[in-house]
């Protein structure tokens, strides 16, 4: 029998052919080349129910939180990119167990990928030659391909690069309610709901700091107060706090004094749900009617282990206003749960709870104390969390199975909705044993920092000895060269360098982005990106009824013009899926590639090397809080996050980035596309540098797109692919 990497009880759920859903426990075993599950713990040569071969082509998809038979489970799906329909779906009752399995499976996949010869030809790149089909023969916009590949600002270990979970985003459009511009100096601060300059300390209450938003928002109704947030420290892990915040069962009564009842209206996806919530407010209840809410709840997990939970009210056909209640409106709200350094070997977490709410009703706008009192009561749930964990010892207790009532049956709950099937009751203790036995070791593995290129003292001496020469070489690379004549290039999206311009693009300053410095291997320091390696000469904004691949073949495009002039182009085609497909195409041009440079190796390397190095740094200088929190400014290895198709032409390399291949990236689009006209987005493209010879990092180029209009996209005339 092969060596067992990890094993334990997990949840299997789904729907049978006859339509009935099921949920039960199965025993999963992970080996170096195989993932299998059994009806019970295997003995001797027992045949598994199902198996999946694990190799370097496998991916782990985080499907987030699902509700099955009234139970909340955290779902993983493992599949092979070459056979997406052959997959194994597994789930856990707590997110810690899900993360352990995810880390273990990714560790095995990484082992297979590292066993390949660097820059080898196992996954050969596609060369553009006449008589060959350069387009993908099958659509890769399968929404089941996912796991984000973000790179933490302070950590580049490969196991951490796929930890962020985002989901499909709120189903309704989210408009810009704050009109706050990001502070570029604070873009990389971890988990700050807003820049500090927008908040002032209002009071300290129950061990919490209560802040009030300083910015005036003119269009809000009189009854809607400014945004307020409570910040406190809880001695518990982020996962334990997150699971409590996500639950709507009886446990919530122990820490949230504003909670009366909650139920699920609709589950949009694993990260987005629509909830019904009744508030328990104690301000003159004889005279004031109770309030209820219907809102979208959206959550994600960041690479640093923090969680973001966002709220916003919406109207839903299955959640009409209830008799005897006033329907309040959440303008924006949520939690940010961030890990802190442990104290006395106890985990510590900072919890921020933000809320901006309109309680409605005829007297709210005239009795200001009502709004303030109720809002503080809701924010005090942070203090309730702190006291709950300080007075109980949850670490020795068996894992709690959270329950979520469905609104359709919430009025008449029955045992059927809250009872586990018999086959899933007795395996719970083994799940706990597995959890307790291996959680610490696994999490330690997942938090290693830059283990892929450690350095000994003699290497540091060698580094310092050649630092001066390297600095000179970098300076030579940055010396001004003959400028490329940009007048011969054009795209259908216009360039406009004015600050208030709309529906246009401009070149973003490289100093807006921070990249790895020459000494990144020692101190993980980052520096402004500086001058770009290539010039951005044109941007195209296309639309069509199908996905647009290999746009560089279009006659008259910037890549073809550059080729005629003897210049080399790198083309990035960001493909946005939908009923109407959109593509935003960026053309970067240079006179020639420096032989032996990282960029030249990226252009001429194989797809495996390209996928492991192709990086995007996003930023939203102007946009709503929800969008800026979802997009962030963390570098993302696009080759590991979504499907990228590389087309090597005679004088160009085109990278088709299929955003539709990942529901994680698709989730960000769910937030962005509805409010794209209100956004200013910066993007920097670069090849990740991993060794001292490759450092410091240099950006290929950067662009800023401002207030894009969907209506300005045009249908391109693409020549048929040679066949």
C-alpha positions as a printed Julia matrix, in Angstrom:
723×3 Matrix{Float64}:
   0.0    0.0     0.0
   1.3    3.46   -0.91
   2.28   6.01    1.69
  -0.74   7.86    3.08
  -0.32  11.64    3.05
  -3.56  12.39    4.87
  -6.83  10.66    5.73
 -10.03  11.24    7.63
 -13.81  11.54    7.53
 -15.34  14.15    5.24
 -18.83  14.93    4.0
 -20.21  13.76    0.66
 -23.37  15.43   -0.59
 -25.27  15.77   -3.82
 -28.4   14.74   -5.65
 -29.28  11.28   -6.87
 -30.62  10.52  -10.34
 -34.15  10.32   -9.0
 -33.81  13.88   -7.71
 -33.48  13.3    -3.96
 -30.56  14.98   -2.23
 -28.27  13.16    0.16
 -25.6   13.95    2.74
 -23.38  11.37    4.43
 -19.84  10.78    5.69
 -17.12   9.03    3.71
 -13.54   8.14    4.63
 -11.05   9.93    2.35
  -7.45   8.81    1.79
  -4.83  10.96    0.06
  -1.76   9.2    -1.35
   1.14  10.65   -3.39
  -0.63   9.86   -6.69
  -4.21   9.12   -5.67
  -7.24  10.56   -3.88
  -9.92   8.01   -2.95
 -12.85   7.64   -0.6
 -14.49   4.66    1.07
 -17.73   3.92    2.88
 -15.71   3.08    6.01
 -12.07   3.15    7.05
 -10.29   0.86    4.57
  -8.7   -2.43    5.61
  -6.35  -4.65    3.6
  -7.12  -4.33   -0.12
 -10.57  -2.8     0.12
 -11.79  -1.29   -3.16
 -12.62   2.44   -2.91
 -15.93   3.91   -4.05
 -14.15   6.36   -6.32
 -10.58   7.41   -7.1
  -8.85  10.32   -8.82
  -5.25  10.27  -10.04
  -3.23  13.23   -8.73
  -0.59  14.84  -10.95
   0.69  18.29  -11.88
  -2.42  19.0   -13.97
  -4.79  18.74  -11.0
  -6.42  21.68   -9.33
  -8.26  22.21   -6.07
 -11.41  24.28   -6.34
 -12.74  26.03   -3.24
 -16.51  26.13   -3.68
 -17.04  27.97   -0.43
 -20.03  27.53    1.86
 -23.04  25.43    0.91
 -26.21  24.57    2.8
 -27.34  20.96    2.49
 -30.23  19.49    4.51
 -30.04  22.61    6.68
 -26.34  22.06    7.5
 -23.56  24.44    6.53
 -20.6   22.69    4.89
 -17.38  24.03    3.33
 -16.83  22.41   -0.05
 -13.74  21.41   -2.06
 -13.67  19.94   -5.55
 -10.57  18.23   -6.97
 -10.22  17.59  -10.69
  -7.73  17.26  -13.54
  -7.53  20.1   -16.06
  -7.42  17.55  -18.9
 -10.65  15.9   -17.75
 -12.75  18.45  -15.9
 -15.76  16.17  -15.62
 -13.87  13.54  -13.64
 -13.78  15.13  -10.21
 -14.23  14.38   -6.54
 -16.27  16.75   -4.39
 -15.78  16.71   -0.62
 -16.92  18.94    2.23
 -16.3   19.62    5.92
 -18.51  20.9     8.71
 -15.82  23.42    9.71
 -13.52  25.55    7.63
 -10.37  24.43    9.49
 -10.77  20.89    8.24
 -11.44  22.13    4.73
  -8.26  24.22    4.76
  -6.2   21.28    6.01
  -7.39  19.04    3.2
  -6.92  21.84    0.66
  -3.34  22.42    1.83
  -2.51  18.72    1.77
  -3.86  18.14   -1.73
  -2.11  21.26   -3.05
   1.11  20.03   -1.43
   0.87  16.76   -3.38
   0.1   18.65   -6.62
   3.08  20.95   -6.03
   5.32  17.92   -5.54
   4.35  16.65   -8.99
   4.89  20.08  -10.56
   8.3   20.5    -8.95
   9.34  17.07  -10.22
   9.13  18.39  -13.77
  12.35  19.7   -15.32
  12.35  23.52  -15.04
  11.6   25.12  -18.4
  11.07  21.63  -19.78
   8.92  20.73  -22.72
   6.41  18.43  -21.02
   3.8   21.1   -21.68
   5.05  22.5   -24.95
   4.24  26.08  -25.87
   2.24  26.76  -29.0
   4.19  28.1   -31.93
   2.31  30.13  -34.51
   2.87  28.55  -37.9
   0.89  28.69  -41.09
  -1.41  25.73  -41.54
  -2.02  25.19  -37.81
  -5.01  26.03  -35.64
  -4.01  28.57  -33.03
  -7.36  28.88  -31.26
  -8.5   26.63  -28.48
 -10.69  23.92  -29.96
 -12.89  23.74  -26.9
 -14.22  26.42  -24.64
 -12.3   26.78  -21.4
 -14.86  29.08  -19.83
 -16.0   26.3   -17.54
 -17.07  28.06  -14.36
 -15.87  25.05  -12.35
 -12.18  25.82  -12.89
 -11.03  27.85   -9.94
  -8.74  28.67   -7.08
  -7.13  32.01   -6.87
  -3.38  32.3    -7.15
  -2.71  35.45   -5.28
   0.67  36.21   -3.86
   0.68  37.6    -0.35
   2.65  40.78    0.02
   4.75  39.18    2.73
   4.76  35.56    1.61
   5.43  33.82   -1.67
   5.25  30.16   -0.66
   3.44  28.29   -3.41
   0.99  26.64   -1.03
  -0.25  30.05    0.05
  -0.66  31.41   -3.45
  -4.01  29.69   -3.94
  -5.64  30.43   -0.62
  -7.82  33.41   -1.48
 -11.49  32.59   -2.02
 -13.8   35.11   -3.59
 -16.81  33.44   -5.23
 -19.21  34.95   -7.72
 -19.93  38.17   -5.84
 -23.31  39.71   -5.07
 -25.85  39.0    -7.82
 -27.11  42.57   -7.86
 -25.15  45.58   -9.08
 -23.39  47.47   -6.34
 -23.2   51.2    -6.93
 -20.51  53.53   -5.6
 -21.82  54.76   -2.24
 -18.69  56.25   -0.7
 -16.92  57.98   -3.6
 -13.68  57.42   -1.71
 -10.39  57.5    -3.52
  -7.81  54.99   -2.44
  -4.73  56.31   -0.77
  -1.86  54.78   -2.71
   0.42  55.01    0.25
  -1.94  52.81    2.2
  -2.87  50.37   -0.56
  -0.76  47.58    0.88
  -1.91  47.97    4.46
  -3.5   44.73    5.52
  -7.26  44.58    5.97
  -8.03  48.25    6.43
 -11.68  48.94    5.64
 -10.78  52.49    4.74
  -7.73  54.68    4.89
  -7.27  56.03    8.42
  -7.77  59.58    7.25
 -11.51  58.88    6.7
 -12.26  57.87   10.29
 -12.22  59.5    13.7
 -12.51  57.86   17.1
 -15.98  58.56   18.44
 -15.81  56.75   21.77
 -14.52  53.71   23.61
 -17.24  51.38   24.84
 -17.16  47.84   26.27
 -13.49  47.54   25.41
 -14.11  48.54   21.79
 -13.0   51.53   19.79
 -15.99  53.04   17.99
 -15.15  55.05   14.85
 -17.31  57.36   12.76
 -16.79  58.08    9.09
 -15.59  61.62    8.43
 -16.59  61.85    4.8
 -19.88  63.56    4.01
 -22.15  61.57    1.7
 -24.74  63.96    0.34
 -27.19  61.64   -1.4
 -28.02  59.41    1.58
 -31.47  59.9     3.15
 -31.73  61.82    6.38
 -32.56  58.67    8.32
 -29.34  56.95    7.19
 -26.44  57.77    9.48
 -22.79  57.92    8.63
 -20.92  54.66    8.57
 -19.6   53.51   11.94
 -17.32  50.68   12.87
 -16.24  48.9    16.03
 -12.73  47.51   16.41
 -11.81  44.98   19.08
  -9.47  42.07   19.81
 -10.81  38.56   20.42
  -8.71  35.71   21.83
  -9.72  33.12   19.25
  -8.69  32.01   15.78
 -10.01  33.72   12.66
 -11.73  30.49   11.64
 -13.64  30.12   14.91
 -14.85  33.73   14.74
 -15.72  33.47   11.06
 -17.87  30.37   11.62
 -19.82  32.11   14.37
 -20.42  35.19   12.24
 -21.65  33.08    9.34
 -24.08  31.04   11.45
 -27.7   32.0    12.02
 -28.57  29.34   14.61
 -29.19  29.48   18.37
 -25.48  30.0    19.07
 -25.79  33.55   17.78
 -27.98  34.5    20.74
 -24.9   34.1    22.96
 -22.92  36.95   21.39
 -25.19  39.12   19.19
 -27.69  41.07   21.3
 -29.32  42.57   18.17
 -30.2   39.17   16.69
 -33.73  37.77   16.86
 -34.03  35.43   13.87
 -32.22  34.58   10.64
 -32.85  32.31    7.67
 -31.59  31.56    4.18
 -33.57  33.07    1.29
 -31.37  31.96   -1.62
 -27.92  30.45   -1.98
 -26.32  32.11   -5.0
 -22.99  30.3    -4.78
 -20.48  29.17   -2.2
 -19.55  32.73   -1.27
 -22.78  34.63   -1.81
 -26.16  34.16   -0.16
 -29.3   36.21    0.37
 -30.47  36.21    3.98
 -33.5   37.3     5.98
 -32.61  38.81    9.38
 -34.83  40.13   12.18
 -33.29  42.64   14.57
 -33.87  42.7    18.32
 -33.67  46.41   19.19
 -34.51  47.55   22.73
 -35.18  51.27   22.14
 -38.75  51.89   23.42
 -40.16  48.67   21.91
 -43.68  49.64   23.02
 -43.73  52.61   20.63
 -41.25  51.53   17.94
 -41.97  48.72   15.51
 -39.3   46.0    15.14
 -37.0   46.01   12.12
 -36.03  43.28    9.69
 -33.56  43.01    6.8
 -33.12  41.25    3.47
 -29.53  41.5     2.3
 -26.77  39.95    0.24
 -23.93  38.42    2.26
 -20.65  37.91    0.44
 -17.43  36.55    1.96
 -13.86  35.76    1.0
 -10.66  34.54    2.61
  -7.37  36.36    2.03
  -3.91  34.88    1.65
  -2.86  36.16    5.08
  -5.62  34.15    6.77
  -8.0   37.06    7.23
 -11.68  37.0     6.29
 -13.91  39.68    4.76
 -17.72  39.45    5.09
 -19.77  42.09    3.27
 -23.47  43.02    3.58
 -25.76  45.08    1.41
 -29.55  45.18    1.31
 -31.49  44.14   -1.75
 -35.04  43.35   -2.81
 -35.87  39.69   -3.4
 -39.05  38.16   -4.73
 -39.0   35.44   -2.07
 -38.53  37.88    0.8
 -41.34  40.42    0.8
 -41.79  42.87    3.71
 -43.22  41.01    6.7
 -46.35  42.14    8.59
 -45.53  43.93   11.83
 -41.96  44.8    10.74
 -40.33  47.83    9.16
 -37.86  46.8     6.44
 -34.55  48.53    7.24
 -31.88  49.08    4.61
 -28.15  48.29    4.96
 -26.29  50.75    2.79
 -23.06  48.87    3.44
 -21.67  46.74    6.23
 -19.7   43.7     7.21
 -16.82  42.24    9.17
 -13.05  42.14    8.66
 -11.41  39.38   10.7
  -7.61  39.68   10.8
  -5.07  37.47   12.61
  -2.71  39.03   15.15
   0.4   37.65   16.81
  -0.47  35.16   19.57
  -0.09  36.19   23.21
   0.81  33.57   25.85
   0.31  30.9    23.16
  -3.3   31.98   22.7
  -4.54  33.06   19.25
  -5.55  36.7    18.9
  -7.73  38.23   16.21
  -8.72  41.78   15.38
 -12.41  42.06   14.48
 -13.76  45.12   12.67
 -17.52  45.46   12.31
 -18.68  48.19    9.94
 -22.28  49.24    9.46
 -24.15  51.99    7.65
 -27.87  51.44    7.97
 -31.15  53.26    7.38
 -33.63  52.0     9.98
 -36.54  53.62    8.09
 -39.77  54.61    9.82
 -41.44  58.0    10.21
 -39.61  59.14   13.34
 -36.05  58.01   12.66
 -34.99  61.2    10.93
 -36.26  63.3    13.83
 -35.01  61.27   16.79
 -31.28  60.97   16.2
 -30.72  59.05   19.43
 -32.74  56.11   18.06
 -30.44  55.59   15.1
 -27.28  56.0    17.2
 -28.49  53.71   19.98
 -29.51  50.89   17.62
 -26.32  51.13   15.59
 -24.15  50.91   18.72
 -26.18  47.91   19.86
 -25.37  46.13   16.6
 -21.67  47.06   16.73
 -21.41  45.74   20.29
 -21.6   42.22   18.88
 -17.79  42.44   18.66
 -17.68  42.72   22.45
 -20.07  39.78   22.62
 -17.67  37.67   20.58
 -14.78  38.65   22.84
 -16.63  37.74   26.01
 -17.95  34.48   24.57
 -14.46  33.18   23.82
 -12.94  34.53   27.04
 -15.51  32.69   29.17
 -15.6   29.36   27.33
 -12.99  26.88   26.22
 -14.06  25.79   22.77
 -10.73  24.14   21.93
 -11.46  20.91   23.8
 -15.03  20.6    22.57
 -16.05  18.51   19.56
 -16.52  20.46   16.32
 -19.83  22.3    16.18
 -22.09  21.65   13.19
 -23.66  24.95   12.17
 -27.29  24.95   11.08
 -28.95  27.36    8.63
 -32.74  27.41    8.42
 -34.35  27.97    5.04
 -36.83  30.84    4.93
 -39.43  28.65    3.23
 -39.51  26.35    6.25
 -38.33  28.74    8.97
 -41.82  29.47   10.17
 -42.46  25.78   10.86
 -39.13  24.1    11.6
 -39.12  20.34   11.89
 -36.68  17.72   13.01
 -36.32  16.65    9.43
 -34.57  19.88    8.58
 -32.04  19.79   11.38
 -31.25  16.12   11.78
 -28.27  14.41   10.2
 -28.82  11.17    8.33
 -27.96   8.16   10.46
 -24.91   7.39    8.36
 -23.38  10.76    9.26
 -23.83  10.8    13.02
 -21.34   8.27   14.33
 -18.33   9.33   12.19
 -18.13  12.78   13.8
 -15.63  11.76   16.55
 -13.08  10.49   14.0
 -13.35  13.85   12.23
 -12.45  15.56   15.46
  -9.58  13.16   16.11
  -8.16  13.77   12.68
  -8.56  17.5    13.15
  -6.83  17.56   16.53
  -4.0   15.27   15.47
  -2.88  17.16   12.43
  -4.1   20.77   12.44
  -0.95  22.3    13.91
   1.52  20.46   11.7
  -0.4   21.25    8.54
  -0.83  24.91    9.29
   2.86  25.18   10.06
   3.61  23.81    6.6
   1.24  26.3     5.01
   2.86  29.29    6.65
   6.49  28.73    5.64
   8.01  31.85    4.14
   9.89  31.66    0.83
  11.2   28.14    1.36
  11.69  27.8    -2.36
  14.86  29.87   -2.37
  16.58  30.07    1.05
  20.18  31.35    1.2
  23.2   30.42    3.24
  25.67  32.95    4.67
  28.25  32.36    1.93
  25.56  33.02   -0.67
  24.78  36.3     1.04
  28.45  37.25    0.8
  28.45  36.41   -2.9
  25.3   38.44   -3.29
  26.87  41.5    -1.71
  30.0   41.09   -3.82
  28.09  41.2    -7.08
  25.45  43.73   -5.95
  27.42  46.63   -7.4
  27.71  45.0   -10.82
  24.05  44.1   -10.8
  23.14  47.67   -9.94
  25.21  48.91  -12.88
  23.53  46.41  -15.2
  20.09  47.52  -14.0
  21.04  51.14  -14.51
  22.12  50.38  -18.07
  18.81  48.67  -18.73
  17.0   51.77  -17.52
  19.03  54.22  -19.56
  16.95  56.16  -22.04
  16.87  54.59  -25.49
  15.49  55.82  -28.76
  11.82  56.45  -28.3
   9.35  54.39  -30.32
   7.15  56.44  -32.62
   3.67  55.93  -31.16
   1.81  57.85  -33.87
   1.53  54.77  -36.1
  -0.33  52.72  -33.46
  -4.03  52.96  -32.74
  -6.81  51.15  -30.91
 -10.52  51.74  -30.64
 -10.26  52.76  -26.95
  -8.84  56.27  -26.87
  -5.97  57.51  -24.73
  -6.61  60.51  -22.5
  -4.12  61.6   -19.81
  -6.48  63.99  -18.03
  -7.38  63.07  -14.45
 -11.13  63.41  -14.94
 -11.3   61.69  -18.33
 -13.86  58.93  -18.94
 -14.03  55.83  -21.14
 -10.31  55.92  -21.88
  -6.87  54.64  -20.88
  -3.57  56.11  -19.88
  -0.17  54.78  -18.86
  -0.05  54.22  -15.11
   3.01  55.38  -13.21
   5.23  52.43  -12.32
   5.81  53.89   -8.85
   2.16  53.15   -8.02
   3.1   49.46   -7.79
   5.48  47.74   -5.41
   7.57  44.83   -6.67
  10.26  42.6    -5.22
  13.53  44.37   -4.53
  17.06  43.04   -5.08
  17.2   41.98   -1.42
  13.78  40.34   -1.39
  15.32  36.93   -0.62
  16.75  38.31    2.64
  14.22  40.8     4.01
  11.23  40.4     1.63
  11.4   44.12    0.93
   9.58  45.69   -1.99
  10.26  48.85   -3.94
   8.36  50.98   -6.46
   8.38  49.32   -9.88
   9.89  52.31  -11.67
  10.28  52.37  -15.44
   8.47  49.73  -17.48
  10.29  47.29  -19.77
   7.9   47.85  -22.69
   5.78  50.69  -24.03
   1.97  50.49  -24.05
   1.0   51.72  -27.51
  -2.69  50.88  -27.91
  -5.75  49.37  -26.21
  -8.68  47.68  -27.93
 -12.13  47.16  -26.37
 -14.02  44.41  -28.2
 -17.33  42.57  -27.86
 -18.83  39.58  -29.63
 -21.27  36.72  -29.16
 -18.38  34.31  -28.59
 -15.01  34.43  -26.9
 -12.35  36.22  -28.97
  -9.08  34.28  -29.14
  -5.84  35.21  -30.88
  -6.78  38.82  -31.6
  -3.2   39.65  -32.64
  -3.92  38.01  -36.02
  -6.3   40.88  -36.85
  -5.03  42.91  -39.79
  -4.04  46.46  -38.87
  -3.84  45.85  -35.1
  -0.93  47.28  -33.12
   0.87  43.91  -32.99
   0.8   43.6   -36.79
   1.96  47.19  -37.25
   4.82  46.62  -34.79
   5.83  43.44  -36.6
   6.04  45.32  -39.92
   8.38  47.84  -38.28
  10.63  45.12  -36.82
   9.39  45.63  -33.25
   8.38  42.91  -30.8
   4.98  42.91  -29.07
   3.48  41.28  -26.01
  -0.33  41.27  -26.18
  -2.54  40.67  -23.13
  -6.12  39.76  -24.02
  -8.35  39.86  -20.93
 -11.47  37.88  -21.86
 -14.65  38.71  -19.93
 -17.43  36.1   -20.24
 -21.16  36.69  -20.33
 -24.15  36.7   -22.65
 -22.03  39.2   -24.55
 -18.3   38.4   -24.45
 -15.89  41.27  -23.98
 -12.14  41.5   -24.5
  -9.83  44.28  -23.4
  -6.57  43.97  -25.3
  -3.33  45.69  -24.3
  -0.43  45.99  -26.78
   3.06  46.4   -25.29
   5.95  47.02  -27.7
   9.75  47.04  -27.47
  12.55  47.23  -30.02
  14.08  43.92  -29.02
  14.21  41.45  -26.16
  17.39  41.35  -24.09
  18.88  37.86  -24.6
  18.92  35.85  -21.36
  16.58  38.25  -19.58
  13.63  36.99  -17.58
  11.23  38.53  -20.1
  12.96  36.73  -22.99
  12.78  33.42  -21.09
   9.08  34.06  -20.46
   8.4   34.78  -24.14
  10.32  31.74  -25.42
   9.65  29.36  -22.5
   7.05  26.62  -22.27
   3.56  27.08  -20.89
   4.4   25.51  -17.52
   7.12  28.11  -16.92
   4.87  30.93  -18.13
   1.99  29.88  -15.88
   4.28  29.81  -12.85
   5.57  33.35  -13.48
   2.85  35.44  -15.17
   1.76  37.97  -12.54
  -0.79  40.77  -12.37
  -0.87  43.54   -9.75
  -4.34  45.15   -9.62
  -5.46  48.3    -7.89
  -8.68  50.32   -7.74
  -7.77  53.96   -7.01
 -11.4   54.99   -7.36
 -14.38  52.81   -6.6
 -16.76  51.65   -3.9
 -15.55  50.04   -0.69
 -17.01  46.65   -1.63
 -15.21  46.59   -4.99
 -11.9   47.77   -3.52
 -12.1   45.13   -0.78
 -12.85  42.4    -3.33
 -10.19  43.35   -5.88
  -7.53  44.42   -3.38
  -3.97  45.22   -4.44
  -2.36  41.83   -3.84
  -0.27  40.4    -6.72
  -1.91  37.45   -8.46
  -0.21  34.66  -10.41
  -2.7   34.59  -13.28
  -1.26  31.4   -14.75
  -2.3   29.49  -11.63
  -5.58  31.31  -11.11
  -7.21  31.07  -14.53
  -6.64  29.39  -17.89
  -4.06  31.25  -19.96
  -3.46  30.41  -23.63
  -0.09  31.49  -25.05
   0.25  32.09  -28.79
   3.8   32.7   -30.01
   3.79  34.53  -33.31
   6.81  35.51  -35.43
   7.23  38.88  -33.7
   4.76  38.71  -30.82
   3.48  36.73  -27.87
  -0.24  36.86  -27.16
  -1.59  35.82  -23.77
  -5.33  35.09  -23.76
  -6.52  35.28  -20.14
  -9.85  33.44  -19.85
 -11.38  35.0   -16.75
 -14.46  32.83  -17.21
 -12.42  29.71  -16.42
 -12.45  30.55  -12.7
 -15.49  31.35  -10.61
 -13.11  33.04   -8.2
 -12.03  35.59  -10.81
 -15.58  35.55  -12.13
 -16.71  36.56   -8.66
 -14.73  39.77   -8.83
 -16.34  40.47  -12.2
 -19.75  40.0   -10.59
 -18.92  43.0    -8.44
 -17.07  45.06  -11.03
 -19.05  44.72  -14.25
 -22.2   46.32  -12.85
 -20.35  49.42  -11.67
 -17.56  49.55  -14.24
 -18.47  53.09  -15.28
 -17.71  54.32  -11.74
 -14.29  52.66  -11.48
 -10.72  53.65  -12.16
  -8.57  50.51  -12.35
  -4.78  50.19  -12.47
  -3.07  47.02  -13.69
   0.62  46.13  -13.89
   1.83  43.05  -15.79
   5.11  41.42  -14.9
   7.08  38.19  -14.8
   7.67  37.03  -11.23
  11.33  36.92  -10.17
  12.25  34.1    -7.79
  16.07  34.04   -7.6
  18.75  36.6    -6.85
  19.84  36.5   -10.49
  16.33  37.46  -11.6
  15.74  40.16   -8.98
  14.78  42.95   -8.83
  11.42  42.55  -10.52
  10.61  44.77  -13.48
   7.11  45.38  -14.79
   6.38  44.66  -18.44
   4.02  47.6   -18.41
   1.12  49.19  -16.57
  -2.17  50.73  -17.59
  -5.0   52.74  -16.03
  -8.5   52.39  -17.45
 -11.07  54.98  -16.37
 -14.88  54.75  -16.27
 -15.21  52.27  -19.13
 -18.52  52.18  -20.98
 -19.73  48.77  -22.16
 -21.45  50.46  -25.09
 -18.12  51.71  -26.49
 -16.89  48.18  -27.28
 -16.91  47.21  -30.96
 -17.18  43.9   -32.81
 -13.74  43.1   -34.3
 -13.15  41.73  -37.78
 -10.98  38.72  -37.05
  -9.41  36.77  -39.86
 -10.15  33.03  -39.62
  -7.5   30.98  -37.9
  -5.31  29.13  -40.4
  -6.37  25.48  -40.54
